[in-house]
Amino acid sequence: MSRITDMTDTHNWSGQKLVTADHMLFDAPREKHFMTGSEVLKEAIKRCTVDASVSYPITPQSEAAHLIGELWAEGYVGTYFRGENEFGVMSEVAGCAMAGARTVTTTSGPGTLRAMENFPQWSGTRIPCQLVLMARGINSPLTIQPDNLEVSFMLETGCMIWYAENVQELFDMSIAAFIVAEKPDVHVPIVTVVDGFFVSHTRESVMLPADDIALFPYEPYKSPLPPIDSETPPGRFLRDPFVMKSNYISYATHASWQWEVRSAVERSRPYAEHFLNGLVHTTGNEDATIAFVTCGTASHQAKEAQRDLEKQGIKTKVIKLRTIRPFPTKELLAALDGVTDVFVPEFNVVGWLEKEVKTALYNKHSAAIVGGPRVAGGMSMPSEAIQKEVFEHINGKGA
């Protein structure tokens, strides 16, 4: 657990001054830097008083994991080690977090699927760890290019899921994620997603606060479940009366706990809204009747299409979802006021975001929802592809 035992301390073990997340994200002066997403993640973790990180190499997150290891060597991360495989990593993350450590790890693609059993276990044990998921293709034939189909596998694990569009959002979200996940009335794991390579290996301008400040440490004894220590044995997670003495009690406990985990994700809404400046961000023409609903890199491409369409006299707007779990249904409905046609461009073949949007809007909004364009396997999504989808749909309506 945290090496800071006195919460009145003003500095952490690396000598950084301890500050609140509000100060770090909203008040601290910032300077412009030019960095890749992996480098930016290192800078975020450097400022988070992280107790533990476990790593395993898989492209494209390997560089980020390596850079977090450098933070350990520099004295900014308490414990760092490599797991024997992705399943082992996520199991070891669980152990660190159960012991009261602020813990982070990274993964991508097939590594996510190999570790899949752990993620519902994370949420079931209510550990507030952070997984930075740098999405890539998962299916044969092998690709290491960005494709966010793997996110669809994470949707019902009980974890919170935030989605960053660019390196700036990755920095800010990675810091805020710890604070929201660690709230006593939330206290579930959080997945911060970026599209691999498009963000992890792209160098962009990013505004960073000074690196001599860091978040206050995690306070594990405020959690809904006490951390494992010499006085609190691991058996609290497998209580004998529930599992061994009554099937009914066992089933009821399991079912009620699944609802509680999902309720905890819902309770994260006000905190996420505060730290993310809203669960959805809208750009473009407020009175547009055509809208793009997006997340991640597809948001950037949709903004390009929106600007190109505007030059042609066609009003559109882009509604970017900052969170997927919890899903921002209320905010999406408000942003779609007056919209008649919705397009959902995605970097995957199955259209998982389209399904989420249709579920959220079912019997609540009359807009036509078009799933597309979709590109997969790491293909690019040029503005022209998005415009073509719009023209084909609108012209098909006789407009």
N, C-alpha and C positions, 0 to 999 in steps of 0.2 A: 504494500500500500504506500501512500504518499510518504516521502521522507520529511515532509513538514508536519510536525506534530502539534505545534503551537500556532493556532490560526490567527494570533496577533502578530505573527512575523510580517515584516514589511518587504522582505526579499526571499526569493526561492533559493534552492541549493546552487544554482549557477550564478547567483548574484543579481538577477533581474528584479526590478521593482515590481511588486504585485499590484495589479490594477483590475478593475471590474471589466466585464465584457463590454458594457456600455462605453466606458472610457476608451477601450481598445478600438472599438469599431466605429464610434461616432465622434469622439472628442479629441483623440490623440492626433497631433500633426502628422501629415504623411508626405513622403517624397516619392517621385516617379522613378521606377526601375523598369528594366526591359528583361523579361524572364520567360522561361517555359513554364508550363503548368506543373511539371515535376519540381522545378526549382521553387516555384511559388508555394507548393505544398510544404516543402522543407521550411520555408520562412514562416508559414502558418504554425506548423508544429513547434517550431523554435520558440514561439510566443505563447505556448499553451500549458506549460508546466506538466508535460506528459510523463507519467511514471513508467510506462512500459510500451514497447512496440515489438511485434513479432512479424517476421517477413519470410517470403519465399518468392523466388524469381519467376515471373511469367510476363512476357511482353503484352502491353506497353507499360505496365506499372513497375517494372524492375528498377528503373532509374529512381523513381520516387522512393521505393523501399530502401535502395542503396543510400540515398541522400538522408533519409531519416536515421540510418545507421551512422552516418557522419555526425549527426547531431549528438548521438550517444557518445561517440569518440570525443566530441568537443565539450561534453558535460551538460548538455541541455535536455537529454532524455535519461530517465533513471535506469531502465533496463532495456536491453535490445538483444534479440537473438534470432536465429534462423530456425524455422520449423523443418520437419523432415518431409512434409508435403503440405498441400493446401488444407486438407482435412485436419492435419496436425496443427497447423497454424491457428485455425479458427477455434480448435479445442483449447489450445494454449492461451489464446486471447481470452476465452471464457474463464479459464483459471485465474489469470491475472486480474480480470475485472471483478470476479467473485471475491477475490482477496482485498478488494478496495482500491485497486490501482486505476488511474485514468489511462486508458489503453486505446491504441489506434493500430490499424493494419491497413494494407492495401491489397487489391487483387484485380484480376482481369479474366474475362472469357472462360475457357475451360476450367481454370482454377476456381472460379465462382461455383461452377456446377459440381466439381469434386468436393467442395466444402459444404455443399447445400444442406446436409443434415444439421449442421451446427446453427444455422441462422434462426430457425424456429426455437431451438434450444436457448439461444441467446435471449430472445424476447421472453420466453417462458420463465427464465431465471431473472429477468428484469435487470440485466446488466447494461449500463449506459455507455458501452464502448462505441467507437466510430470505425466504420469500414469505408475507405475511400475506394470506390469502384470505378476503374478506368475502362469503360466498356469496349469490348472487341468481339469479333465473330466467335461463335462457339461450335458451328457445325462443319462437317466435312463437305467438300475438300477444305483442308486447313487454310485459314486466313488469320493474319495478325492485324488486319485493318479494322477500323472502327465500325461497329455494328451493335446496336443496343438491344438486340433480342434478349440478351441475358437478363435485362432488367425485368422482363415479364415474369421470370422465374422467382424474382425477389418480392413481387407485389403482395403475396399473402403470407409472408413469413412472420408478420407481426412487428417488423422493423419500420421506423420512420424512413422515408426516402425523400431526399432533396436532390434537385438537379441543377447543376451549374452550367451556364452557357459559355463562360470564358475564364481566363486566369484570375481576373479580379473577383468574380463571384466564387471561384474555388477557394481563394484566400479567405474571403469574408465568411463563407459558409462553413469552412472547416473549423474556424474558431467558434462561431456561434453554435455549431452542432454539439460540441461538448457541453456547453452551458444548458442548452435546451434538453438534451438527453439526461442530464444529471439533475434536473428539477425533481424534487421528491414526488410531485403528483404526476410526473411523466415517467422517468426512469426506465426507458426502454432503449435498445440500441438504435443507432442512426446510420444510414447509408448515404454518403455524399457521392453523387454520380457525376462523372464527366465523360464525354465521348473521347475514347483513347486516341492518341495522335493528334486529332483535331485540336485538343486542348493540352494534353500531357506533353506534347513535343513541339507545340507552336509557341514561338516567342512573341509576347505582346507587352504593351505598356501596362504597368500595374502600380497602384499607389499603396505604399506600405508604411506603417508606423515604424518608429525606431525599434531596434531589436533589444533595447535594454529594459523593456517592459514585458510582462507576461501575466497570464491569467492567474487568479488565485487558485490554489489546488482544489481538487475534488475532495468533498467531505463525505466519505462513505457511510458514516453513522447517521446521516440524514436520509438514507435510502429506505425504501419500503421493506427491503430484506436486509438484515445485518450482514456485513462482510464476514467471510470465513477468517477466523483468527484462532488463537489457542483456546478461547473460551466459547467459540461458536462453531461447532463441528459441521462438516459438509452435509451430514444427514438431514439437515433442514430441508433439502431439496427433494428428499424421498421419504416422506413421513410414513412410518410403518402402518398406522391405522388406516390411512387412505388407500394404500396400495394392496395391503395384504389381508385386511380383516373385513372389508365390505366392498364388493364390486360397485354397489350403488353409490356409496360415498366417494369412491375413487372416480367414477364417471362424472358425478356431479362436480367434484372439485376440479377435474380437468376441464370440463365444459365452462364452468364459471370463470376459470382462470383465463381461458382463451378470450372470453368477452372482456375481462378486465384488461388484458394486454391491449386489445383494440381500443378500449375506452381510454387507456393511457395515451395512445397515439393521438386520439381526438383531443385530449387535454393539452396537447402540445401546440394547438392552433394559436392561441394568443401570444405565446412566446415566439413562435416562428414568425408571426405577423410583425412583431416588434423588431426582431433582429434582421429580418429579411426585407423590411420596409414594404410589407404586403406579400400575400401568398401568390398573387399574379401581378405581372407588370404589363401594361398596355402601351403600345406605340402606334403611331399612324393617325388616321382620321377618326375622331370620336364618333362622327355621324355616318361612318361607313356601314353599308349593308353586307359587305363581304369581310370575313375575318379568317385569320389563320390561328389555330390553337396549337401551340408548340411547346417543346421543352428542349433544353440542351442546344447543341449546335444547329439543329433545325430552326431554332429561333432566329439565329443570325442569318441563315439563308432566306428565311421568310421575310425578314426585314429588307434584304436586298430586293426581293420580288416586290415588296410593298412600295419601295421607292421607284422601281422601274414602272410599275403599274400606274403610280401617281403621275409620272411624266406623260402617260398616255391618257390621262384624264379619268382614270378608274380609281375610286376611293376604296381603300382597304385598310385593315388594321391587324396588328399582330398581338395576340394575347399569350404571353409567355407564362407557363406554370412553373413556379419556383419549387413547389412541393407536389409529390405524387401520392405520398402517404404522410399526413392525411391529404385526401384529394380535396381541392378547393372548390367544391360545388357552388356554394353561395357566391363566391367571388367571380367564378366563371359566368354564372347566370347574369350577374350584374354587368359584367363586361360585354356580354352578348346582347344587351338591350338594343333592339332595333335591327339586329343582324338577321338576314334571311338565308345566307349561305356560309357554311363553315367548312374550311379545308384543314386537314390534319396531316401535314408533311412529316415523315418519319424516316429514321435511319434503321429500318428493319423490315423484314418481309411480311410479318404477321399483322402489323398494325395494332399493337397492344394499346397505344395511346388513344387511337380511334375508338377502341372498345370501351376504354375508361370514359371518354367524352360522351359516347352514346349512352352509357349507363347513367352517367350523372344528369344528362339532359332528358332522359326518357320521361314523357308526359309532363315535362316542365318547360320545354321550349320547342317551338315549331320549326326551327331552322333546318334546312337540308344539310346533312353532314356527309362530306366526301372524304373518304380515307385516301389521301394521296397528296403529292406523289410519295411513293415509298422507294427507297434505294437500299440495297443490302450488300453485305460483303465488303464494305469499305468504299463503295462507290461514292462519288461526289454528288451533290444536289445543287446544280446550277439554278440561278434565278429563272432561266428559260423553262426549266422543267416544271417549276411551280406555276409560272404564268400559263403554260400549256394546259395544266390541269384546270385552271380557272376558266380559260377561254372555252375549252371543250365542254365543261359543265354548263357555263352560262349560255353558250350558243345552242347547246342541246335543249335548253328551256325556251328557245325562240327569242332570246334577248338580242 
